[in-house]
Amino acid sequence: MLFMLKKYLGGLMLPLPFLLLVMALALALLWWSRWQRTAKGLLTVSWLALFLLSLQPVADGLLKPIESAYPTWRGEEKVDYVVVLGGGYTWNPQWAPSSNLINNSLPRVTEGVRLWHANPGAKLVFTGAPAVTNPVSTAEAGARVAESLGVPRSDIITLDTPRDTEDEAAAVAKAIGQQPFLLVTSASHLPRAMRFFQHQGLKPIPAPANQMAVESPLNPWEKALPSPLWLMHSDRVGYETLGRIWQWLKGASGDPGEQ
């Protein structure tokens, strides 16, 4: 019950749902109250915030400091395990396997497969419980996509009970113990994930995937026009900020170097 409440309330606090709620309140005040000035102020501020968060310089300016905490893994230390954290997914057997991995999940899995190739003999570990109405777990969806990319099932381990990052850290601790491993997740999620895993006394080696904040050249209109793509980048900032607050409240948000 607490898990579902956290998901619903957290979802409403993300930029788009939150600003739409503010706009709805402003419209209600505008049409059915005498608070005209307040309504106009709320509508103006919420529209301006939505506009700014949909611009590339603003969205990626907010996202880059979170994503740049750890560099891409380039083979500095060989490991026996590559752990890929679960993300958004569905499962439709009629689709191409990779089409079932939504948003952040596919880059995590493909980076995990790359790192598996770079560490001969390593096991590829996928984590994540089933969605509420889906018989296939997040971990199993990732495993099936990895298999479709040439990873033998004998080299894959699925941990399909964890529902969030804290659960994933506990499950990995039970599965592989204290030995070092590559921890693959979205670059924006990695700082928070590292804290959870180190809080368990584990030795994760950061391996970011799914970097989104653009630093390379873009066409001028891509920077000047609002886009749902850039709003999604702002959404990641909001999601991770809320996650860090929740992590702090649970007492697992110390410095990444602390155990």
C-alpha positions in Angstrom: 0.0 0.0 0.0 2.8 2.4 0.9 4.6 1.5 -2.3 1.5 2.3 -4.5 0.9 5.6 -2.5 4.5 6.6 -3.1 4.2 6.0 -6.8 0.9 7.9 -7.2 1.9 10.9 -5.0 5.4 11.0 -6.5 4.0 10.9 -10.0 1.7 13.9 -9.3 4.7 15.9 -8.1 6.6 15.6 -11.4 6.7 18.7 -13.6 3.9 18.0 -16.1 1.2 16.5 -13.7 2.0 19.2 -11.1 1.8 22.1 -13.5 -1.4 20.7 -15.1 -2.9 20.6 -11.6 -1.8 24.2 -10.9 -3.4 25.2 -14.3 -6.6 23.3 -13.4 -6.7 25.2 -10.1 -6.2 28.5 -11.8 -8.9 27.8 -14.3 -11.3 26.7 -11.5 -10.6 30.0 -9.7 -10.9 31.9 -12.9 -14.4 30.5 -13.8 -16.0 29.9 -10.4 -14.5 32.3 -7.9 -13.7 36.0 -7.3 -10.0 35.2 -7.0 -9.3 36.5 -10.5 -5.9 38.0 -9.8 -4.7 34.9 -8.1 -6.0 32.7 -10.9 -4.3 34.8 -13.5 -1.0 34.7 -11.6 -1.1 30.9 -11.1 -2.0 30.4 -14.8 0.8 32.7 -16.0 3.5 31.2 -13.7 2.5 27.6 -14.5 2.5 28.2 -18.3 5.9 30.0 -18.1 7.3 27.1 -16.0 6.0 24.5 -18.5 7.5 26.6 -21.4 10.9 26.9 -19.8 11.1 23.3 -18.8 10.4 22.3 -22.4 13.4 24.2 -23.7 16.7 22.3 -24.3 19.0 24.8 -22.6 16.9 24.8 -19.4 16.1 21.1 -19.3 19.6 19.9 -20.0 21.2 22.6 -17.9 19.3 21.1 -14.9 20.0 17.5 -15.9 23.7 17.6 -16.7 25.0 18.1 -13.1 23.1 15.0 -12.1 24.2 12.9 -15.0 27.9 13.9 -14.9 28.6 12.3 -11.5 30.3 9.2 -13.1 32.0 8.7 -16.4 31.2 5.9 -18.9 32.9 2.6 -18.0 35.8 2.0 -20.4 37.3 -1.3 -19.1 39.4 -0.1 -16.1 38.5 -3.1 -13.9 37.3 -6.6 -14.9 34.4 -8.1 -13.0 32.4 -11.3 -12.7 29.0 -9.7 -12.6 27.3 -6.9 -14.5 24.1 -5.8 -12.7 21.4 -4.0 -14.8 18.6 -2.3 -12.8 15.1 -2.5 -14.1 13.1 0.3 -15.6 10.0 0.9 -17.6 8.7 -2.0 -19.7 5.7 -3.9 -21.0 5.6 -7.3 -22.7 3.9 -8.1 -26.0 5.3 -11.2 -27.6 4.2 -10.0 -31.0 6.6 -7.1 -30.9 10.3 -7.0 -31.5 11.8 -7.9 -28.1 13.5 -4.5 -27.7 10.2 -2.7 -28.3 9.0 -3.9 -24.9 11.6 -1.8 -23.0 10.3 1.7 -22.4 12.3 4.9 -22.1 15.3 4.3 -19.9 15.3 0.5 -20.0 16.6 -0.3 -23.5 19.8 1.9 -23.1 20.4 0.1 -19.7 20.1 -3.3 -21.3 22.3 -2.6 -24.3 25.0 -1.1 -22.1 24.8 -4.1 -19.9 25.3 -6.4 -23.0 28.3 -4.2 -24.0 29.8 -4.6 -20.6 29.1 -8.3 -20.6 31.1 -8.6 -23.9 33.9 -6.6 -22.3 34.1 -9.0 -19.3 34.4 -12.5 -20.7 32.9 -15.1 -18.3 30.8 -12.6 -16.4 27.2 -13.1 -15.4 24.6 -10.6 -16.5 22.2 -9.8 -13.7 18.7 -8.2 -14.3 16.5 -6.9 -11.5 12.9 -5.9 -11.1 9.5 -7.3 -10.1 6.5 -7.7 -12.4 4.3 -4.7 -13.0 0.9 -5.0 -11.3 -0.9 -6.6 -14.2 2.0 -8.1 -16.1 3.0 -11.8 -15.7 6.5 -11.0 -17.1 8.8 -9.3 -14.6 11.0 -6.3 -15.4 14.1 -8.6 -14.9 12.7 -11.2 -17.3 11.9 -8.6 -19.9 15.5 -7.4 -19.8 16.8 -11.0 -19.9 14.8 -11.8 -23.0 16.1 -8.7 -24.8 19.6 -9.7 -23.8 19.1 -13.2 -25.2 17.8 -11.7 -28.5 21.1 -9.8 -28.7 23.2 -13.0 -28.3 23.7 -13.4 -24.6 23.2 -17.1 -23.6 20.6 -17.8 -21.0 23.3 -19.6 -18.9 25.1 -16.3 -18.4 21.9 -14.5 -17.2 20.6 -14.2 -13.7 17.2 -12.7 -13.0 16.1 -11.2 -9.6 12.4 -10.7 -10.1 11.2 -9.7 -6.6 12.6 -6.1 -6.0 10.1 -3.3 -6.6 12.4 -0.3 -6.2 16.1 0.5 -6.0 16.4 -0.2 -2.3 14.9 -3.6 -2.8 17.3 -4.2 -5.8 20.3 -3.5 -3.6 19.2 -6.0 -1.0 18.5 -8.7 -3.6 21.9 -8.2 -5.2 23.6 -8.4 -1.8 22.0 -11.8 -1.3 22.7 -13.1 -4.8 26.4 -12.2 -5.3 27.8 -11.1 -1.9 30.6 -8.6 -1.4 32.6 -8.9 -4.6 32.9 -5.9 -6.9 30.4 -5.6 -9.8 29.4 -3.2 -12.5 26.2 -1.3 -11.7 24.3 -0.3 -14.8 21.5 2.2 -14.6 20.6 5.6 -16.1 23.2 8.2 -15.6 20.6 10.4 -13.8 19.7 7.5 -11.5 23.2 6.3 -10.7 24.1 8.7 -7.9 21.0 7.6 -5.9 21.5 3.9 -6.8 25.1 4.0 -5.7 24.0 5.3 -2.3 21.5 2.5 -1.9 24.0 -0.2 -2.9 26.8 1.1 -0.8 24.4 1.4 2.1 24.1 -2.4 1.8 27.9 -2.7 2.2 28.3 -3.6 -1.4 31.1 -2.6 -3.8 29.4 -1.3 -7.0 31.5 0.1 -9.8 29.4 2.8 -11.5 28.5 2.2 -15.2 26.1 4.9 -16.4 23.8 4.4 -19.4 21.1 6.5 -21.0 22.8 9.8 -20.8 20.3 12.4 -22.1 21.7 15.9 -21.4 23.0 17.1 -24.8 26.3 18.9 -24.9 27.1 18.2 -28.6 26.0 20.5 -31.4 22.3 20.9 -32.1 20.4 22.8 -34.8 19.4 26.3 -33.6 15.7 25.6 -33.7 16.1 22.5 -31.5 17.4 24.8 -28.8 14.8 27.5 -29.3 11.5 25.6 -29.7 9.8 23.8 -26.8 9.6 20.0 -27.2 8.2 17.0 -25.2 11.7 15.5 -25.5 13.2 18.3 -23.4 10.3 18.2 -21.0 11.1 14.5 -20.5 14.6 15.6 -19.5 13.1 18.0 -16.9 10.9 15.1 -15.8 14.1 13.1 -14.9 15.4 16.0 -12.8 12.1 16.1 -10.9 12.0 12.3 -10.5 15.5 12.0 -9.2 15.1 15.1 -6.9 12.0 13.5 -5.3 13.9 10.2 -5.1 16.8 11.8 -3.2 14.3 13.4 -0.8 12.7 10.0 -0.2 16.1 8.4 0.2 17.1 11.0 2.8 13.9 10.4 4.7 14.6 6.7 4.8 18.2 7.3 6.1 20.1 5.9 3.1 21.3 9.2 1.5 24.8 9.6 3.0 27.9 10.3 1.0 28.6 7.6 -1.7 31.9 6.8 0.0 30.2 6.0 3.3 29.1 2.5 4.2 
